[in-house]
Amino acid sequence: MGAFEYVAYDQAGKETKGLIEGDTAKHVRQILRDRHMLPVEVTEVAQKEARRQRTFSLRSGMSPSELAIVTRQLASLSQSGLPLEEALLAVAQQNDLPRTKSIMLGVRSRVMEGYTLADGLGEYPQAFPELYRATVAAGEQSGHLDVVLERLADYTEARQELRQRITNAMIYPIALVAMAVAIIGFMLATVVPRIVNVFENSAAELPALTRWLIATSDFIRGNWVFLIIGIAAAIYGIWWVLQRDGPKRRFHHLLLRLPITSRLTRGINTARFTRTFSILAGSGVPILDALKISAEVIENLPMRDAVNEATVRVREGASISRSLAASKLFPPMMIHLIASGETGGRLEEMLTRTANYQEKEVDGLIATLLGILQPLLIVMMGAIVLTIVLAILLPIFEINNLIR
């Protein structure tokens, strides 16, 4: 039995959309006719998701927050002893988002056909990443799916909280910069021309700062459309270049060399790697597979390559800590804790401790940077406004000379 999305008309001629379970599309149409509805379109959820993955979509899968909520709900229901297919149905009915509901019903239909939960999740790779599916598969093989789902729920929530903290931290600086650009642009395009227009007819030479301000204002008013297009084209060009492996890799190397971005990049990626590695190792995933999957959550390419190279060394018999230390890209604290975990048989505990430490360090670094950045932006905005005011006031201070 599969999940199907349908479009139908009721007896009053009103269009109705929804989700329904059935064996085939023909079976679903018959169910709708029995309900005195005229089926217009019936599409299996799995087929629709497959087509969506092959085409461009602005929203390819679940958001991190949706995945965290769904995982927590599924973990709670599983621990309560509810059968898996009923837990999936309850999660689907609890969710108000049509896309998420259809995905969960699609997974449930696969489970009811005899597939494992991991196989059902594999039908929707854009909604459930490889880490998620591998962890679930390990939980099913070990017979502790409820415990693994609880770990996944904690992991997805922790990752969402880290992402949310970084996003929230950037809202104020971005809003401040946008407001500053808007105010300064408005002043240069509308206010400044009206004020300095009185000085343009003067025979005397205006101060250099005032002439620069007038020229800048004229340029913005005459070319604002081209400026917007040029800025948009520059942003798109930078994005396009950074999608290519060579420039992207060089840019990531640069991030690891700069003083501030180096600490931030290492901290964020180390926290992601150790948290993921901890979840996989604790769920019974083989170490080599856990390393390979954990490398995929690292966004910095040199650090990801370092983990992949470490995986090869571990396969050849080397320890995890020495293999990761060879690249010299990871914090020494992480290397020492992993070495301690390997020696004492507490690898999962040490990885979790490393992740907690790195997340706290990233939070502290972000707070420090914002503490510096916010007043710095205000000072820069004040300096620009002061420059504009001085450019307007200087001719007024020399008004007698200009009149002569």
GURO-198152 format. One record per residue (C-alpha): x, y, z; residue in one letter. Coordinates in nm, 3 decimals, decimal comma. Layout:
! GURO-198152
- X  Y  Z  A
...
//
This chain:
! GURO-198152
- 0,000  0,000  0,000  M
- 0,139  0,338  -0,104  G
- 0,065  0,704  -0,038  A
- -0,098  0,908  -0,315  F
- -0,169  1,277  -0,361  E
- -0,498  1,348  -0,532  Y
- -0,695  1,632  -0,685  V
- -1,070  1,572  -0,708  A
- -1,404  1,750  -0,724  Y
- -1,683  1,687  -0,476  D
- -2,056  1,682  -0,552  Q
- -2,075  2,060  -0,515  A
- -1,805  2,107  -0,780  G
- -1,544  2,225  -0,529  K
- -1,183  2,122  -0,589  E
- -1,031  1,913  -0,311  T
- -0,667  1,816  -0,259  K
- -0,527  1,568  -0,012  G
- -0,338  1,251  0,069  L
- -0,478  0,900  0,069  I
- -0,334  0,548  0,093  E
- -0,405  0,277  -0,159  G
- -0,259  -0,018  -0,343  D
- -0,250  0,148  -0,686  T
- -0,360  0,470  -0,851  A
- -0,663  0,283  -0,989  K
- -0,752  0,170  -0,638  H
- -0,727  0,527  -0,509  V
- -0,956  0,654  -0,786  R
- -1,212  0,392  -0,690  Q
- -1,192  0,498  -0,324  I
- -1,255  0,858  -0,427  L
- -1,553  0,757  -0,642  R
- -1,694  0,563  -0,348  D
- -1,673  0,888  -0,153  R
- -1,877  1,056  -0,430  H
- -1,576  1,251  -0,558  M
- -1,455  1,288  -0,916  L
- -1,077  1,218  -0,933  P
- -0,886  1,449  -1,166  V
- -0,524  1,369  -1,078  E
- -0,373  1,089  -0,869  V
- 0,004  1,076  -0,819  T
- 0,209  0,841  -0,605  E
- 0,417  1,036  -0,354  V
- 0,737  0,838  -0,423  A
- 0,714  0,901  -0,799  Q
- 0,645  1,271  -0,744  K
- 0,947  1,304  -0,514  E
- 1,166  1,121  -0,766  A
- 1,064  1,367  -1,040  R
- 1,122  1,658  -0,805  R
- 1,475  1,540  -0,731  Q
- 1,556  1,529  -1,103  R
- 1,437  1,885  -1,159  T
- 1,534  2,220  -1,009  F
- 1,346  2,307  -0,691  S
- 1,389  2,594  -0,449  L
- 1,286  2,362  -0,167  R
- 1,442  2,023  -0,222  S
- 1,359  1,857  0,110  G
- 1,280  1,913  0,475  M
- 1,431  2,208  0,651  S
- 1,660  2,133  0,948  P
- 1,391  2,247  1,190  S
- 1,127  2,021  1,029  E
- 1,366  1,724  1,037  L
- 1,441  1,787  1,406  A
- 1,070  1,800  1,494  I
- 0,985  1,488  1,293  V
- 1,275  1,294  1,447  T
- 1,179  1,391  1,802  R
- 0,816  1,290  1,741  Q
- 0,919  0,958  1,589  L
- 1,163  0,889  1,875  A
- 0,900  0,963  2,140  S
- 0,639  0,741  1,975  L
- 0,889  0,456  1,924  S
- 0,997  0,464  2,288  Q
- 0,633  0,448  2,396  S
- 0,606  0,107  2,229  G
- 0,393  0,213  1,933  L
- 0,448  0,000  1,619  P
- 0,663  0,171  1,359  L
- 0,393  0,203  1,091  E
- 0,153  0,359  1,344  E
- 0,424  0,595  1,465  A
- 0,491  0,709  1,107  L
- 0,118  0,761  1,050  L
- 0,088  0,964  1,371  A
- 0,383  1,183  1,274  V
- 0,232  1,241  0,928  A
- -0,108  1,333  1,075  Q
- 0,053  1,561  1,334  Q
- 0,240  1,762  1,070  N
- 0,061  2,054  0,904  D
- 0,304  2,093  0,612  L
- 0,172  1,904  0,305  P
- 0,522  1,823  0,175  R
- 0,642  1,675  0,503  T
- 0,316  1,487  0,552  K
- 0,340  1,331  0,206  S
- 0,701  1,226  0,268  I
- 0,618  1,058  0,598  M
- 0,322  0,877  0,443  L
- 0,548  0,768  0,159  G
- 0,798  0,626  0,407  V
- 0,514  0,451  0,592  R
- 0,388  0,292  0,272  S
- 0,734  0,146  0,208  R
- 0,752  0,008  0,561  V
- 0,409  -0,152  0,521  M
- 0,531  -0,316  0,200  E
- 0,800  -0,495  0,403  G
- 1,095  -0,263  0,353  Y
- 1,307  -0,145  0,645  T
- 1,273  0,209  0,776  L
- 1,617  0,294  0,634  A
- 1,506  0,175  0,289  D
- 1,190  0,382  0,318  G
- 1,392  0,690  0,410  L
- 1,623  0,614  0,117  G
- 1,337  0,693  -0,121  E
- 1,370  1,057  -0,015  Y
- 1,746  1,132  -0,001  P
- 1,693  1,508  -0,021  Q
- 1,481  1,499  0,295  A
- 1,689  1,247  0,492  F
- 2,070  1,280  0,452  P
- 2,306  0,983  0,435  E
- 2,405  1,028  0,800  L
- 2,041  0,995  0,903  Y
- 1,975  0,686  0,693  R
- 2,297  0,510  0,799  A
- 2,223  0,570  1,167  T
- 1,869  0,435  1,132  V
- 2,000  0,129  0,945  A
- 2,249  0,061  1,226  A
- 1,971  0,094  1,484  G
- 1,751  -0,154  1,297  E
- 2,035  -0,404  1,264  Q
- 2,121  -0,381  1,634  S
- 1,756  -0,399  1,743  G
- 1,775  -0,068  1,930  H
- 1,593  0,161  1,688  L
- 1,419  0,355  1,966  D
- 1,753  0,442  2,130  V
- 1,909  0,539  1,797  V
- 1,611  0,761  1,709  L
- 1,653  0,934  2,046  E
- 2,020  0,999  1,963  R
- 1,923  1,129  1,621  L
- 1,662  1,358  1,776  A
- 1,923  1,504  2,011  D
- 2,167  1,543  1,721  Y
- 1,924  1,713  1,483  T
- 1,804  1,947  1,756  E
- 2,160  2,036  1,860  A
- 2,260  2,104  1,500  R
- 1,948  2,313  1,443  Q
- 2,021  2,514  1,759  E
- 2,378  2,581  1,640  L
- 2,252  2,687  1,299  R
- 1,986  2,905  1,461  Q
- 2,236  3,073  1,692  R
- 2,464  3,159  1,399  I
- 2,168  3,288  1,195  T
- 2,034  3,498  1,482  N
- 2,379  3,636  1,547  A
- 2,403  3,761  1,188  M
- 2,058  3,924  1,173  I
- 2,153  4,245  1,354  Y
- 2,477  4,318  1,160  P
- 2,307  4,246  0,827  I
- 2,008  4,464  0,917  A
- 2,242  4,741  1,034  L
- 2,445  4,732  0,712  V
- 2,131  4,727  0,498  A
- 1,985  5,022  0,689  M
- 2,312  5,216  0,661  A
- 2,334  5,157  0,285  V
- 1,969  5,258  0,241  A
- 2,004  5,578  0,444  I
- 2,330  5,684  0,281  I
- 2,195  5,603  -0,065  G
- 1,879  5,803  0,005  F
- 2,082  6,101  0,126  M
- 2,313  6,094  -0,176  L
- 2,028  6,052  -0,424  A
- 1,771  6,297  -0,286  T
- 1,880  6,510  0,008  V
- 2,233  6,608  -0,095  V
- 2,144  6,737  -0,445  P
- 1,883  6,977  -0,305  R
- 2,115  7,114  -0,041  I
- 2,429  7,158  -0,248  V
- 2,242  7,283  -0,554  N
- 2,261  7,636  -0,414  V
- 2,641  7,623  -0,430  F
- 2,673  7,494  -0,786  E
- 2,602  7,836  -0,941  N
- 2,877  7,999  -0,742  S
- 3,180  8,124  -0,933  A
- 3,412  8,035  -0,647  A
- 3,567  7,692  -0,628  E
- 3,393  7,457  -0,389  L
- 3,589  7,251  -0,134  P
- 3,722  6,922  -0,267  A
- 3,503  6,720  -0,029  L
- 3,191  6,900  -0,152  T
- 3,286  6,848  -0,518  R
- 3,341  6,477  -0,448  W
- 3,002  6,454  -0,277  L
- 2,825  6,625  -0,568  I
- 2,999  6,400  -0,821  A
- 2,910  6,088  -0,620  T
- 2,548  6,200  -0,590  S
- 2,522  6,270  -0,964  D
- 2,676  5,934  -1,047  F
- 2,433  5,744  -0,821  I
- 2,129  5,928  -0,956  R
- 2,233  5,876  -1,316  G
- 2,345  5,514  -1,291  N
- 2,152  5,358  -1,002  W
- 1,994  5,095  -1,228  V
- 2,334  4,988  -1,362  F
- 2,476  4,989  -1,009  L
- 2,207  4,748  -0,888  I
- 2,257  4,524  -1,191  I
- 2,634  4,537  -1,148  G
- 2,620  4,446  -0,778  I
- 2,378  4,159  -0,850  A
- 2,599  4,037  -1,135  A
- 2,909  4,056  -0,914  A
- 2,740  3,855  -0,637  I
- 2,620  3,594  -0,887  Y
- 2,966  3,581  -1,049  G
- 3,137  3,520  -0,713  I
- 2,881  3,252  -0,628  W
- 2,928  3,085  -0,968  W
- 3,307  3,085  -0,936  V
- 3,290  2,937  -0,586  L
- 3,079  2,648  -0,715  Q
- 3,380  2,526  -0,913  R
- 3,607  2,289  -0,724  D
- 3,936  2,472  -0,785  G
- 3,837  2,826  -0,677  P
- 3,622  2,687  -0,396  K
- 3,911  2,484  -0,260  R
- 4,148  2,784  -0,275  R
- 3,890  2,998  -0,097  F
- 3,852  2,736  0,177  H
- 4,231  2,722  0,215  H
- 4,228  3,101  0,256  L
- 3,965  3,075  0,529  L
- 4,196  2,843  0,721  L
- 4,487  3,090  0,698  R
- 4,316  3,411  0,810  L
- 4,334  3,471  1,187  P
- 3,966  3,510  1,275  I
- 3,799  3,302  1,003  T
- 4,043  3,020  1,074  S
- 3,921  2,973  1,432  R
- 3,558  3,004  1,331  L
- 3,588  2,764  1,037  T
- 3,782  2,505  1,235  R
- 3,546  2,531  1,530  G
- 3,221  2,494  1,334  I
- 3,344  2,208  1,117  N
- 3,510  2,026  1,407  T
- 3,189  2,047  1,609  A
- 2,987  1,906  1,319  R
- 3,237  1,626  1,254  F
- 3,275  1,511  1,614  T
- 2,901  1,532  1,686  R
- 2,821  1,325  1,378  T
- 3,102  1,077  1,444  F
- 2,980  1,037  1,802  S
- 2,624  0,958  1,693  I
- 2,736  0,705  1,433  L
- 2,992  0,534  1,655  A
- 2,742  0,508  1,940  G
- 2,478  0,365  1,707  S
- 2,691  0,071  1,601  G
- 2,801  0,199  1,259  V
- 3,146  0,059  1,167  P
- 3,425  0,309  1,232  I
- 3,537  0,333  0,870  L
- 3,181  0,395  0,751  D
- 3,128  0,643  1,034  A
- 3,439  0,837  0,933  L
- 3,334  0,842  0,570  K
- 2,983  0,965  0,646  I
- 3,105  1,218  0,905  S
- 3,339  1,370  0,647  A
- 3,037  1,467  0,436  E
- 2,903  1,706  0,701  V
- 3,229  1,907  0,689  I
- 3,181  2,204  0,456  E
- 3,547  2,308  0,440  N
- 3,705  2,104  0,160  L
- 4,063  2,077  0,299  P
- 3,924  1,954  0,633  M
- 3,697  1,708  0,453  R
- 3,993  1,580  0,251  D
- 4,188  1,540  0,575  A
- 3,917  1,313  0,719  V
- 3,902  1,108  0,399  N
- 4,280  1,065  0,407  E
- 4,257  0,969  0,775  A
- 3,999  0,705  0,683  T
- 4,251  0,546  0,448  V
- 4,517  0,542  0,723  R
- 4,272  0,389  0,973  V
- 4,187  0,119  0,719  R
- 4,559  0,043  0,700  E
- 4,580  -0,001  1,078  G
- 4,667  0,346  1,213  A
- 4,483  0,501  1,507  S
- 4,211  0,759  1,451  I
- 4,382  1,031  1,653  S
- 4,718  1,001  1,473  R
- 4,548  0,984  1,134  S
- 4,352  1,304  1,199  L
- 4,653  1,477  1,355  A
- 4,861  1,426  1,039  A
- 4,678  1,706  0,858  S
- 4,732  1,959  1,142  K
- 4,394  2,111  1,054  L
- 4,201  1,997  1,361  F
- 4,233  2,149  1,710  P
- 4,482  1,975  1,939  P
- 4,212  1,940  2,205  M
- 4,009  1,719  1,972  M
- 4,312  1,500  1,889  I
- 4,400  1,448  2,257  H
- 4,042  1,365  2,356  L
- 4,004  1,116  2,071  I
- 4,335  0,953  2,165  A
- 4,215  0,926  2,525  S
- 3,888  0,775  2,407  G
- 4,066  0,517  2,192  E
- 4,296  0,418  2,479  T
- 4,023  0,391  2,741  G
- 3,748  0,250  2,517  G
- 3,536  0,566  2,556  R
- 3,555  0,703  2,204  L
- 3,188  0,804  2,186  E
- 3,208  0,990  2,518  E
- 3,522  1,178  2,416  M
- 3,375  1,271  2,079  L
- 3,063  1,408  2,250  T
- 3,280  1,603  2,493  R
- 3,480  1,746  2,202  T
- 3,163  1,849  2,020  A
- 3,028  2,023  2,332  N
- 3,357  2,205  2,385  Y
- 3,382  2,319  2,023  Q
- 3,020  2,439  2,016  E
- 3,076  2,645  2,331  K
- 3,396  2,788  2,184  E
- 3,216  2,881  1,861  V
- 2,938  3,048  2,060  D
- 3,193  3,248  2,258  G
- 3,384  3,348  1,945  L
- 3,067  3,459  1,767  I
- 2,960  3,661  2,072  A
- 3,302  3,828  2,085  T
- 3,299  3,908  1,713  L
- 2,950  4,056  1,738  L
- 3,057  4,259  2,038  G
- 3,328  4,412  1,819  I
- 3,138  4,422  1,489  L
- 2,824  4,598  1,603  Q
- 2,989  4,913  1,744  P
- 3,236  4,908  1,454  L
- 2,951  4,920  1,205  L
- 2,790  5,206  1,396  I
- 3,119  5,398  1,397  V
- 3,163  5,340  1,021  M
- 2,809  5,455  0,951  M
- 2,864  5,761  1,169  G
- 3,189  5,841  0,986  A
- 3,017  5,828  0,646  I
- 2,731  6,048  0,766  V
- 2,982  6,288  0,920  L
- 3,165  6,308  0,587  T
- 2,840  6,397  0,410  I
- 2,755  6,661  0,671  V
- 3,103  6,814  0,649  L
- 3,078  6,825  0,269  A
- 2,758  7,025  0,308  I
- 2,879  7,251  0,589  L
- 3,221  7,343  0,448  L
- 3,076  7,573  0,177  P
- 2,850  7,731  0,440  I
- 3,152  7,808  0,657  F
- 3,309  7,980  0,354  E
- 2,986  8,147  0,241  I
- 3,138  8,492  0,246  N
- 3,419  8,387  0,010  N
- 3,172  8,216  -0,220  L
- 2,954  8,528  -0,241  I
- 3,255  8,743  -0,333  R
//
